[in-house]
Amino acid sequence: MRALLDTSTFLWFVSDSEELSPNARQCIADLDNPLFLSVASLWEIAIKLSLGRLKLLQPFDQFIAQQLAQNAITMLPIQIQHLSQLIDLPFYHRDPFDRLIIGQSISEDLAVITRDAAFSRYPIQLIW
């Protein structure tokens, strides 16, 4: 199953957090599932680091490169068609990073691995 990780899911997976559900963990660990991480998630992580709300054990660029390679996760760039999805997207979710992830999910026909209940109001497949 092709899936897009939300930011929290990515961070929980790479830190082996118990916040991650067993189903989500299994889906991410299955190398037969193509996984994607949005550039929006990297942007969100960088902002959280700059605000002191997140700490990494390695420098940001080294950490991201290592985790993407180690976990066979493909970076999903932001495309015009992803942004055009946002124009008519209802504001069930107000977080701009999550809205972009939802737009990318719709545009690319990707399931989203998230525990964020607000995602369920959109026409996307969720894994948790």
N, C-alpha and C positions, 0 to 999 in steps of 0.2 A: 504494500500500500504506500503510495506517495504521500508524504506528510510534511507539513510545515510546523516547526516548533515555535511556540510563543517564547518570549524572553525568559520568563520564570522557569518554564519547563526545561529550557536549555541549561540554565544555571543550576537547577536542581539535579539534572542528569549528570552534568560534569562534576558536580560536588558530591555525588552519591547520596543526596539528601533523601530522608524518609518522607519528605513532602510529596515526592513523586509516587503516583499510584503504581501498583504492580503491573497493571495493564499498559500504562504509558511506558514504563521502564522496559517491558518486554518488546513493545512495538519499536522503540528507539534502538534497542540492542540487536534487533533482528536485522542483519546486514542485507537481507533480501528486500527491505523496505527503503526505497530512496528517500532520504531526509534532506530538508532544506531549512536554512535559517535566514531570515530577512535581514537586509542591511539595516532596516529600521530597528531590529533588536540590538545590533552593534551600536547604533546611535544612542539607544536607550541605556545600554550598559555604560557607554562613555559618559553620559550625563550623570548617571548614578555614581560613578567613580569620582567625577569632578565635584559632586556635592557631598562626598564622604558617606554616602548611603550604601556603598558596596566596596568591598576590598577583594583584591585578587592576590594570589601568591606569586604571580609572575607579572611582568609588564603586559599591558593590554594587548599590544600587537602580537607578542609572543604567545600569550595565553590563547587568543582566538585562533591563530594559525595552527597551533598544536592541537587544540580540541576539535577543530573542523577536520583535520587530517586523521587524527586518532579515531574519530567516531564516524568517519565517512559521511560527513554532512557537507552539502553543497551550499555555498552562499547564493542567496536569491537577490539579485539587484532590483532596484526600484525602476519600473518601466512606466511609460506613459499610460498604458492600458490598466495598470494597477491603480494609478492615481485617478483615472476616469471613473473607476468603480466607486470612488468615494463621493462623487457628485450626488448620486441618488441614494446613497447608503443611509438608512435611518439612523438617528442618533441614539440608538439603544445603548451604545457604548460611546463614551466621550473621550477616552484616552486616544490621542492621535497615533501613537505607535500601534496599539491594538487595532484601531480602525484600518491602518495601512495593512497590517497582517491579514485582516479579514478581506480587504480588497484584493490582496495578492492571492489568497485562498480561492476566492470566487473566480478571478481571472485565470488562474493556473490550474483550476480544478484539483486543489490539494486539500486533504483533510488537515485539520489543525489539532495539534496535541496541546491541550490546555485544560486547566480546571476552572477557568474563569467562566462562570455561569452566564454572563452577558453575551458570550459568543453564541450561545444556543438560540438566540433570537434571530440569527441570520441564516440564510440558506446555504449552510456549509456543513460538512461532515465533521464531527468532533470525536476525538479519541481521548478518553481519560480512564 
